[in-house]
Amino acid sequence: MTLGQFVYTEANGGEMSEYIPSPREWVANQVALYESSGGTEGLTLRDTGLPVIIVTNKGNKTGATRKTPLMRVKDGDNYVLVASMGGAPKHPVWYYNLKTDRDVEIRDETQVFNMRVREIKDAEERARLWEIAVTAYPPYADYQNKTERVIPVFLAELVP
């Protein structure tokens, strides 16, 4: 729930923290539209028609609430989060946020879930999830070919 520039979520331990929108205008605008509509608008990545989720996490340096639209990639009830950053040579900032604090909130249209992420290190599990991710969003394969880094994959699972 947003209260001015402060946000209360279970992902940040039920505490109020400052929400800092993304410096990328299109990202900030998409998050604002998605959330202000209650998850009924802004549901796709730009003009691709492909669905996105909003991942709320805690900034690893500021402790502020951060929100990132990511491609919706599902594995059963779980979500696969791909830290591709379009195949850039560096990981996205949210990768470091999740490494520091594994608790996130995921908004998928009108539903909101408290989840815990884990980075997938097992080669077999990563290969299986990577295939699911590429099926959901084929450009991931191009992104991996474009960069020397292994693109990290996280699995977000419901908090018991």
C-alpha positions, 0 to 999 in steps of 0.5 A, spaced: 500 500 500 502 506 498 502 512 503 505 518 499 512 517 498 512 511 504 510 504 503 508 499 507 509 492 505 510 485 508 516 484 504 520 490 508 518 487 515 511 491 515 515 497 516 514 504 513 520 505 508 521 511 503 519 509 496 524 511 491 521 510 483 526 508 478 530 513 475 528 510 468 522 514 466 518 508 463 519 504 468 517 509 474 511 510 469 509 503 468 509 501 476 505 507 477 500 505 472 500 498 474 499 500 481 494 506 481 490 501 477 490 496 482 493 491 477 488 492 471 493 497 466 500 497 464 500 489 465 505 488 459 512 490 457 511 497 453 508 495 446 510 487 446 503 485 449 507 480 453 505 480 461 509 483 466 509 483 474 511 488 479 517 486 484 517 490 490 524 489 494 528 493 499 534 497 496 541 494 498 544 500 500 538 505 502 533 500 505 528 504 501 522 500 497 524 499 490 519 496 485 521 493 478 517 491 472 519 484 470 517 479 465 512 474 468 515 467 468 511 462 472 513 455 474 507 452 477 505 457 483 512 460 483 515 466 479 522 466 475 526 472 476 531 473 470 536 478 471 538 480 464 538 487 464 537 486 456 544 483 456 548 488 459 555 487 461 553 488 469 547 485 473 541 490 474 541 493 481 535 489 483 539 483 483 544 486 489 537 488 492 535 480 492 542 478 494 541 482 500 534 481 502 530 475 499 523 477 501 519 480 496 512 482 494 510 480 487 504 483 484 501 479 478 495 483 475 490 484 481 494 479 486 499 480 491 504 475 494 509 475 499 515 471 497 522 469 498 527 468 492 533 464 492 538 464 486 538 458 482 546 455 482 544 448 481 546 447 473 540 442 472 535 447 475 537 453 472 537 450 465 530 448 466 528 454 469 532 458 463 528 454 458 521 456 461 524 463 461 526 463 454 519 460 452 515 466 456 520 471 453 524 469 447 529 475 447 532 472 453 536 467 449 539 473 445 541 477 451 545 471 454 548 471 447 550 478 447 553 478 454 559 474 457 556 474 464 551 468 466 545 471 467 542 470 474 536 466 475 532 467 481 526 463 483 520 466 488 516 462 492 511 463 497 512 464 504 510 459 508 
